Amino acid sequence: MNTEKLPEVWLRGPLPEIPLLLQPAAHALLQSKEEVFKYTEGFSEGLLWKKPAGRASVGFHLQHITGVLDRMLTYAEGKPLSEKQFEYLRNEGLENNELKIDNLSQSFSEKVNEVLAIFKSTPEAILTEKRFVGRKQLPSSVIGLYFHAAEHSQRHIGQMLVTISVLKE
């Protein structure tokens, strides 16, 4: 699908089967998914781990947005993070020349698809249920976690765009 001529995702109308209250989060995640591929197209693998002005690398942003989605889904289920998730978190942003832009982008895309499938099966009645985040068990809710996952992805996509722009110069 050529998305360059389309309006932003939130202006394309409601997404089928997504509960009304989760439409904004779903729109934001789909926008992030499109932008990941748009902004990384033609980006040099050799620049993936560069940190201009000491800021986060493109590789970090791609790993992090995928990891955050995964962690927020776990918390929304009322579960603690697994050792595998902690290991992923510890490795976010560590230079790894075996990781490629296409693989990182595809992993994010697949995680967005997983989130959207979960949204479709989430009853609106549970959205305000309390959930807790992290070792400190900070308070949130199912909808709070879903919204954070979406807005956090958007924030990192914006930061990634700036990093890509600087590195391409």
Helices and strands as residue ranges (DSSP letters): G 9-11, G 20-22, H 23-40, G 45-47, G 52-54, H 58-76, H 83-91, H 101-120, G 124-126, E 130-133, E 138-141, H 142-168
